[in-house]
Amino acid sequence: MSEDLFKRLVSHCKEYGFIYPSSEVYEGLNGVYDYGPMGVELKNNIKDYWWKAMVQMHDNIVGLDSAIFMHPKIWKASGHVDAFNDPLVDNKDSKKRFRADVLIETEIDKMIAKADKEVEKAAKRFGDTFDEKMFRETNPRVLEYTQKALDTEKRLAAALKTGDMADLKTMIDELEIAEPDTGSRNWTEVRQFNLMFSTQMSNIGGDDGKLYLRPETAQGIFVNFLNVQKTTRQKIPFGIAQIGKAFRNEIVARQFIFRMREFEQMEMQYFVRPGTEMEWYNYWKEKRMAWHRAVTPAEKLRFKDHDNLAHYANAAVDVQFEFPFGFKELEGIHSRTDFDLGSHSELSGKKMQYFDPELNEHYTPYVVETSVGCDRMFLTVLSNALVDETVPDAKGEDSTRTVLRLAPALAPVKCAVLPLLRNNEELVGKAREIYDQLKFLFLCQYDEKDAVGRRYRRQDAIGTPYCVTVDHETLENGTVTIRERDSMQQERVAISEVARIVSERVDMRKIL
Ligand code: ATP
């Protein structure tokens, strides 16, 4: 999908009530979005898909809904107060802010693109006899670009690991990185910027009353580990799952709902015996990839190991999706060791351990985390689904239609009920009757406005998988047509069969 199609997607979201910019009447609020009537349905279905796959399908995973506000010491123990930073750099001329690491990463991408371009040119020149591997290993220009990309990547990872902001600035200067819009190379020093939002509790003044809006939902799970384990009597290994809002004061939030300042996470922490964490890490890698593949083409997904491990992790991988702007993180899977439980035990003075009856010993469990952004999943699902296609119209001539090819289980509206004519009382009455029955089962729409062809197009554009049309034959023999969104094929069925047929086809089981 190109940048153009990405723009189409953003405008489609607004036009059909999926996503609106927040506070739009006041010119919007950067990095914050509102979900409209269709958006909230799709988002709820995504959450439901996740919840069912994680909680309902596993008898050793239970849910939690912890508060957004938590004791400020939690963020000290978790390392967020000291280390949840991004390197910030300002351009003195344009006054725009950037993440220094992202500027350098973009430069690395350019080096790789240059090498690829050389390969592409040579492939054209040599035709069938071209040996790409040999060319990459011997062509001086390709070698130079590739080596430079590798060196820069290594140096960036080292600077980020040690927090060497000065070296990031030197790299920006040495690589002659310019501000993308203005070309200016007039940069400030690079400094650490903490991504947590803070606010103040009313009854406690000063630093003691300073609260943070949680930057991840995971900590609510860790501090409830003992509560949940005791009340559910789960034995290790077991998991706690949570869906909820998280807040990050992102330096740059420019890619629609890919990077927001307020967003939602679907996280699961899996508590395991120390020493077994890599086994579970690999297990969850595969499980999570299978969950994605059920709704996303495999070639648009890939794993990317982390070069730069966070302070709490001994292994980490991203599930990346090919967004309109390239392969980027959709989900993170992390082996978090006993870091979180260990440091909460230490700072709170309350032991967060588990007694393992099989081993007859106490230990601090290790944790494998799966963390997927609900909004990024939403963007993934929509990027896969939005298609403009040419189809024959009623007269058999070419016309274009926009269709959201969503998995039926995720579609906001499952079924539309349409009387062929709006001014025929019998047709309208019958259609209303069918609608009134179906609405108990799933979200339906009743629509009688405009010609039926236009109504089909409106439903296509919001991804409704089935349209039930009540026509003259309905009044004669009690049958209706069901039109399927993607094939546009219609089948005639008895009214008494509609609920069963549609229910079966939109069932979440199809993707679980
Ligand atoms: P990135 O490198 O893109 O900033 P991250 O590595 O900081 O992401 P995690 O801390 O692993 O992200 O968070 C888990 C998931 O939460 C991510 O995979 C992503 O789907 C989602 N997420 C994180 N930050 C944002 C954001 N600003 N807006 C929307 N979703 C986000």
Residues whose N, C-alpha, C, O or C-beta is under 5 A from the ligand:
A	BS01	ATP	R248 E250 I257 F258 R259 M260 F263 Q265 E329 L330 E331 G332 S371 V372 G373 D375 R376
